[in-house]
């Protein structure tokens, strides 16, 4: 009789597992049906499909209800019903937590993080991603946690989730710093233990007090000397790293300039002959253009030869400086093109004369295109030692094939009566001598944006 009861219980369990698998398959197929219906703009039918799936699932199986809620969340997001989407996200979290299934909970947390980031709640998004990491890293040793960090960063980058990747990389750095700190604390604890043991030994051996104290003093002096030597070495290494980076940048500029100058010398006849021929025919415009070209080359060479002699800096009011730049630029371009200023009275050290000259040239370069609709001049202070000028022209976009050599002198043969191509390379050297750099914002898509990054 007992064997018969056990056999019946086993049969019921098998049937229950089979029914559960069949129900999950039914739900997955129903969700695919809903997706196809939304693709055909059959929204009422899609929501009806979801209601039918919930009815088929019943009161149990929260992991299956989660899948249906996730589909509803997708549909509400598609039709921009934010309140309903938020409610479905809450239901998704409730079902996921009730299921107590790790893969379901992690899927919910990643979806919730992405939704929070999209709606501007960055702190909540970071909290979700942190929970995913803590769940995966739970119970792992240091090697396992390290591997977990790297795999999750790779996963976030593979899905173009910049917020998640950035947060995990920051956590990873902090974790490695804490490991190093723990190791240092353990070593310090060991040193303290050795010191305590030595102290006890001194107390137990009264006849050797003088010798032991002398040993301790010598040990302390050595530790302090080593600490000071280590601090000096770290400071020296950091200083050398900064200097080496600066020298590498300078060497790269010098190499690029030498290559361009060699190319210019090799092609000088192609560059100048058209102007000389036009001058021979009595074309005064070509003569003026050639004179300007030679003057621009001279100015460029003076800057290039003195690039390591940085300009003197003084504290400047950036709002006042921007107003002066705009006034000077409008006089130069003689146009009613609107120029917006955004600086808000920020102060930052730089060289006023050179900085004005640089910004006026950039504004003039944007203004000379008929495609430019408006220009803005902004200053953003990134930290106490770094500030960025953003010179933006809406409407005018520099062609992609011109961007690579935009700040390189002598990169191609130019029509000197139109543009000799020396202004932006000269501006790049000016920015370098201002202890900064000049570049294009490649991510700006509404026109052209120059970024002048300054360091003090």
C-alpha positions, 0 to 999 in steps of 0.5 A: 500500500505504501509503495502505491502511495509513493508511486501516485505522488511521483506521478503527480509530481511529474505531471505537474512539472510537465504542465509547468513547462507547457504553461511557460511555453504557452506564455512565451508564445503568447508574448511573441504573438503580442510583439507581432500584434504591436508591430502591426499596430494592433494594440488592443489585441496585444493588451487582450493577449496579455490579459488572456495570458494572466488568466491562463497563468492563474494566481501562482507562477510569479515568474510567468506573471513577470514575463507578461508584465515585462511585455506590458511595460514594453508596450506602455513605453512604446506608446509613451504612457509613462504612468502605466509604464511605471506601474508595470515596472513596480509589478515586474519588481513584485513578481520578480521578488516573489519568484525568488529566482536569480535570473528573473530578479537580475533581468528585472534590476537591469530593466529597472536600471535602464528605465530609471536612467532613461527617466533621469533617476540616475541614483536609482539606476546605479542602485539597481546595477549595484544590486545585480553586482552584489548578487553575482559576487555574493560568496566569491573570493577576491579572484571571483569578485575581480572576474565578476567585475570584468565580466559585468563591465564587458557585458555593459559595454557590449549592450552600450549601457554607458552608465552601468559600465562607468559605475562598475568601473568606478566600483572596481577601482574603489574595490581595488583601492580597498584591497590595497588599503586592507593589505596595508592595514594588515602590514601595519597591524603586523608591524604593530604586533612586532612592536608590541612583542618587542615592548613585552620583551623589553619589560621582561628583560630589565637588564637589556632595556637600554639595548632594546630601546636603542634597537626600537629607536633605530627601527623607528628611524628606518621606518620613517626614513623608508616612509619618507623615501617612499613618499618622495619616490611617489611624488617624483614618479608622479612628477616624471609621469606628468613631464613625460606625458607633456614631452610625448605631446610636444614630441608628437606635435614636433613630429607632425609639424616636421612631416607637414613642413617637409610635405609643404617644402616638397610641394611648395611649387604646387602651392605657390606657382598658381599665385606667382603666375596670377601675380605675373598677370597683374592679379593684385588679389593673389599678391595680397593672398601670398603676402598673407600666407607668408605672414601666417607661416611666419607667425606659425613658425614663431609659435611652433619654435616657442611652443614649450614657453607657456604664456603667463597666466592671470585670473580672468573673469570669463563672462567679461572676457566672452563679452569682449570677444563677441564684440571684437568678433562682430567688428571683425566679421561685420555680420548680424549673426546672433552670438550667445554667451554663457559664462555666469561670472566664472573666474579662471587663470589664463592669458587674456590677450592670446585667449581673446585672439584665439576665440575671435579666430574660431568665431570668425571661422564659423561665421564665414560659412553661409550655413551657420545659423547662430553661434554660442560661446560658453565656458564650463569649469570642469574642476578647479584646474580645468576649464573648457570653452565651447565655440558652437556654430549651429547649422554648419558642419565641417565635412568628415574628410576635412576633420582629420587634418583640420589642425595640421598646417601644410596638410594640402594645397589651398587656394590662397585667395579663399583660405590658406589653412593656417588659422586653425593650426595656429590656434592649436599651437596657441592653445598648447602654449596656454597649457591646453589643447584645441579639438572638435567635439566629434559627438556634436551633430547639430553643427560644428563645436570647437572645444578649447580645454585649458589647465592651470 
